[in-house]
Amino acid sequence: MTTFAFGSNWLRFLETVDQSSVLASEKELAGMLGDVSGKTFIDVGCGSGLSSLAAYRLGAKVTSFDYDIECVECTKALQARFGVSWPVERGSALDGEYLRRLGQFDIVYSWGVLHHTGNMWVAIDNCLELLKRGGDLHLMLYRDAHLAPVWKWIKMTYSMSPSAVQWIMRNGFAGVQVLGLLARGRNPLRVMRNYGARNRGMSWYTDSTDWIGGYPFEYASAEEVTERLKLKGLSLVKISPKPPDKKPIGWKGTGSYQYIFRSN
């Protein structure tokens, strides 16, 4: 299967991570999950390792894994930089046997990962094996929108293209976003400079690259996700942002939802 080089993108992002990035990630995590101190926490698809580091610094007992070996390397490099340590492994959310060996956790966290596995619903079901009774499942998943199939084609094209074409697509997309900011009277440099403080400590260009190239790519409506997990014995605690009354149409409609479900 053609896939985007997620790990390579995160390794480039690692060069930009500093104390302010970690503090922003901690603030975001605490805002969604509350007090995680003393709780067992597994980061499913840890990517850069930034969310794992935030959870660790907030007092959680962290375990991380990712299918992409470069993501594992990135997380370990982040640990070394900040002088901390927790278990980090290579593993797949599609490997149910591997997940069962990991045990169960108070918090199962997967931010923007399972819709990139190529089999999102299987990955979600497998993650339920990790969840303790009364525990919380935190997911970020792309939402269904009228333009979602178009974006799927763009992402697939990017991932299948040679590096020169990817460079053109990546920077062309970034340029369109800059023009959009200028058209709305916003300063692009200021937006990029302040991006991390408002977006989990992330980098504007890293996220832009991840969006244009993130393939495989699946999506679902809030209703689909909620009903499916309700049948699995989970109740919805929180969703952000609030779903609109109608299926989103425009560019901004092709976004994501953050969910917190609790195992009953």
N, C-alpha and C positions, 0 to 999 in steps of 0.2 A: 504494500500500500504506500502511495506517495504521502509523505508527511512533511510538515514544516520543521525546520531545525530549531525547536524551542530552546534546547540547551545552549546552543551557540548564541542565541539572542540574550539569554540570561547571563552568560559569561561576559558579554559586552556591558550589560547593565551593572554587573558587579563593580565595575570601575567607578561608577558614580555613587555607590552606596556610602553614606556617612552616618554620623550620629543622628542627624535630623531625619534621615530616611527611616531609621529604626523607630524613632519616637513617633513619627507619623503613622507607621504601621501598628505600633502598640495602641495608639489612640483609636484607630479604626477597629482593631480587634476587640478592644475592651468595650467600645461603643455597641458592637453587635452582640458580643457574648457575655458581657458583664465580667464578674470576677472569675478568673480561671485558675487562681492560685491553688495549688495542691491537686488539681484535676489532671487526669491522664488525657493526653491530647495527641491525636495522630493527624499528620499533614499528608493527605493523599495527593500525590503529585506536587512535591514541594517546590519545584521550579528553582527560583533563585535562593530559596531558603529564608527569605526575609520574614515571611509570616511565621515560620517555625521559630526564628530568632525572637520575634516579638512575643510569641506565646511563652517561650522559655524565660524571657526577662520579666514577664508578668507572673511568673511563678508556676507555670504548668509543667507537668512531667511529659516531655515531648518525645515523639517518635516520628521520623520522616522517611518517606520513600518516593521514588520517581522512576518511571520506566526509562527515561533518557539519562544515560550515564553522565553526560555533561552537566545535567541538573544536579546529580549526586555530587559531582566534583565541585560545582558552584556552591552548593550548600556547605560542603566541608571547608571550602576556602573561606566562606563567610564565618564559620565557626572559628577558624584559626585567626582571622582578623580580629574578632571580638573576644578571643580567649575563652571560649565556652565549648561545651561538648554535650551531645545527645546522640542516640542511635540514628544513623542515616543509612539507608539501604537502596539497592536497585530492586524494583518490583513493579508489577503491573496491577492496576485496578480491575483488569479483565481476568486475572488469575485468582479464582476463588479459593483454591487450595492454599496459595501463598497468604492470602488475607486471613484465612482461618488460623494459620500458624501464628499470626501476630497477636492474637488475643482480642480483648474487647476494651473499649475506652469510654471515658466520660464525654469526650468531645471528638467527633469525627469531622474533620475540616477539609474541604476540597474547593478551592477558589479558582474557578475558571479552568477546570481540568477535564472533567468527565465528558464534556461535549467535544473534546478533542481525541477521544480514545478510538473512535470508529464504531463504537457500540455503546452509546450513552446509557441506555436503560439497563443493560447487563451490568455495566460499571456501577450504576447507582444501587442496583440490587445487591451486588457483591459488597458494597460499602456498608450495607445494613448489618452484615455479619460482624463488623467491627464495633458496633454500637451496643453499649451496655443498656440494660433496661433503665429508663429514666434519663438516659443520656441525650445529648443534643447533636444533631446532624446539621452542619453548616455547609450549604452549597451555593456556589454562584454558577448559574447556567444561562446560556444565551436564550433570549425569548423569541418566540415566533413573531414574525412581522412580514408584511407584504414583500419587502426587499430581501428577506433572508435567503431565498433561493439564488438571487443575483449575487449576493456576497459569497455564497458557497462556491459558485462558479469562479468568481474572482480569486478566492483563496486557493482553490484547486489549481487554477492557471499559474498563480504565483509559485506554488510549491513544485510544479512540474517544469518550470522555466529555468534556463541557465542563469548564472549569477548576474550577468550583465542586464538581462531583462528584469530580474528581481530588483536590481538597483534602480532601474528606471521606474518600475511600478511603486517601489517603496518610497522613493523620494518624490515621485509625482503625487502620490497620495498625501504625503506630508505637505507638499506645496499647496494642494487644494485646501487642506485644513487651514494653512496659514492665510490664504486668500479669504477664506470664510471668516476668520477672526478679524481681518482688516475690514471686510465689508460690514461687520457689526460694530466697528469702531473700537475694537479691542487690540491691545498691544501684544503681538505674538510672543515677544521675548519675555514679557511679564508673565504671560500664561504659562510658558514653559518653565520659567524660574520657580513659580509657585505651584506647579503641578503636583509635585510629590507631597506637599503638605495637605493637599485636598484629596489625594488618591493613593492612600496606603504607602506612601514613601516611594512611589514608582517614578519612572522617567517618562516624559512625554514621548520621546522618540522611540523608546523601547516598546511602549504600549501601542504606538502607531504601527510599528513593524509587526508586533504580535497580531494586531487586528488584520492587517492586509494579508498576512501570510498564514494565519492560524488554521491549518487544515490537518486532519479531518475536522469537519464543522457540522455540528448538529444543534438543534434548537427545539424548544417546546414552549407551549403556553403555560402560564401560571396554573391554569385550571388542570391541565394534563398532569403536571408534576404533583400538584396537591392531591388530586384524586388518586393517583397511582400510589403515593406514599400513605395515604389514608387507608387504602386497602391492605397495606403492609403493617398497619398498627401504629402509625406515627400521626401526630397532630401538629398542625402548623402553629408555630409560636410567633413568627415574625416574617414579613416579606418587605423588601425594599428594592426599588420604589413601588408605590402603590400601582397595581395594574390598571390600565385605562379601560373604559367601558367597551371600546372597540379595538380590533386588531390594529397595531401601529402601522402607519403607512410610510412615512418619510425616513431619511437617513438616520435621524436621531431615534426613530422608533426601533431600529435594529440594535438593541442594546442587551441588557442582561437584568436578571433578578437575583437578589441575594435572599436565600431562604434559611430559616432555622426551624427544624422539625424536632419534636421530642418523642422519644420512644416511650410508649405507654406500658 
